[in-house]
């Protein structure tokens, strides 16, 4: 049980140390510190006592000094001991540097905040009204010109040219003068022609009268057949 508890404590300590930043930012430092000299050597010696591999970055325009340690524990210990300490007659303040974790070493495009699908709304907006279709336009001039056309006459719309034919409109008559389809009343008044009877294959009795009739019928032309439509 003690070994397990010790292992849990070590795991928690490792997590806490790894989450801490390994760099400090020194503020309110003397202006002579940004020049090479004995003052810079004494300043760096304060932090090299915690980590011999410490690195310094001087930002004169911001009056800041970034102090990067190889271990987060050394950075935390240096802050606990040197924060608000006196250096060259001024109070020195130390803060942990904010670490920025980048998921990919490459530059990624911005998040698509305004890239969304443009679709029609499911319901009409407020104040929308159904528009009524316009009434059809009646061309009275065309109707008047058609009414003036007389039955049985023809009207030339376009005259003929050497390359195009003429356009002529023939107006149909209203009467029923078609002989192919007469009315039933015409059939009653028209006399129907008689059709000749068909000849029979049976032999007729031999008699002088019948022989004379057959001789006359053979020389005569057959009557014309007419069909009533």
Secondary structure in CASP SS format (residue, H / E / C, confidence):
PFRMAT SS
TARGET T0000
AUTHOR 0000-0000-0000
METHOD secondary structure of the structure
MODEL  1
X C 1.00
X H 1.00
X H 1.00
X H 1.00
X H 1.00
X H 1.00
X H 1.00
X H 1.00
X H 1.00
X H 1.00
X H 1.00
X H 1.00
X H 1.00
X H 1.00
X H 1.00
X H 1.00
X H 1.00
X H 1.00
X H 1.00
X C 1.00
X C 1.00
X C 1.00
X E 1.00
X E 1.00
X E 1.00
X E 1.00
X E 1.00
X C 1.00
X C 1.00
X C 1.00
X H 1.00
X H 1.00
X H 1.00
X H 1.00
X C 1.00
X C 1.00
X C 1.00
X H 1.00
X H 1.00
X H 1.00
X H 1.00
X H 1.00
X H 1.00
X H 1.00
X H 1.00
X H 1.00
X H 1.00
X H 1.00
X C 1.00
X C 1.00
X C 1.00
X C 1.00
X C 1.00
X C 1.00
X E 1.00
X E 1.00
X E 1.00
X E 1.00
X E 1.00
X C 1.00
X C 1.00
X C 1.00
X C 1.00
X E 1.00
X E 1.00
X E 1.00
X E 1.00
X E 1.00
X C 1.00
X C 1.00
X C 1.00
X H 1.00
X H 1.00
X H 1.00
X H 1.00
X H 1.00
X H 1.00
X H 1.00
X H 1.00
X H 1.00
X H 1.00
X H 1.00
X C 1.00
X C 1.00
X E 1.00
X E 1.00
X E 1.00
X C 1.00
X C 1.00
X E 1.00
X E 1.00
X E 1.00
X E 1.00
X E 1.00
X E 1.00
X E 1.00
X C 1.00
X C 1.00
X C 1.00
X C 1.00
X C 1.00
X C 1.00
X C 1.00
X C 1.00
X C 1.00
X C 1.00
X C 1.00
X C 1.00
X C 1.00
X C 1.00
X C 1.00
X C 1.00
X C 1.00
X C 1.00
X C 1.00
X C 1.00
X C 1.00
X C 1.00
X C 1.00
X C 1.00
X C 1.00
X C 1.00
X C 1.00
X C 1.00
X C 1.00
X C 1.00
X C 1.00
X C 1.00
X C 1.00
X C 1.00
X C 1.00
X C 1.00
X C 1.00
X C 1.00
X C 1.00
X C 1.00
X C 1.00
X C 1.00
X C 1.00
X H 1.00
X H 1.00
X H 1.00
X H 1.00
X H 1.00
X H 1.00
X H 1.00
X H 1.00
X C 1.00
X C 1.00
X C 1.00
X C 1.00
X C 1.00
X C 1.00
X E 1.00
X E 1.00
X E 1.00
X E 1.00
X E 1.00
X C 1.00
X C 1.00
X C 1.00
X C 1.00
X C 1.00
X C 1.00
X C 1.00
X C 1.00
X E 1.00
X E 1.00
X E 1.00
X E 1.00
X C 1.00
X C 1.00
X C 1.00
X C 1.00
X C 1.00
X C 1.00
X C 1.00
X C 1.00
X H 1.00
X H 1.00
X H 1.00
X C 1.00
X C 1.00
X H 1.00
X H 1.00
X H 1.00
X H 1.00
X H 1.00
X H 1.00
X C 1.00
X C 1.00
X C 1.00
X C 1.00
X C 1.00
X C 1.00
X C 1.00
X C 1.00
X C 1.00
X C 1.00
X C 1.00
X C 1.00
X C 1.00
X C 1.00
X C 1.00
X C 1.00
X C 1.00
X C 1.00
X H 1.00
X H 1.00
X H 1.00
X H 1.00
X H 1.00
X H 1.00
X H 1.00
X H 1.00
X H 1.00
X H 1.00
X H 1.00
X H 1.00
X C 1.00
X C 1.00
X C 1.00
X C 1.00
X C 1.00
X C 1.00
X C 1.00
X C 1.00
X C 1.00
X C 1.00
END
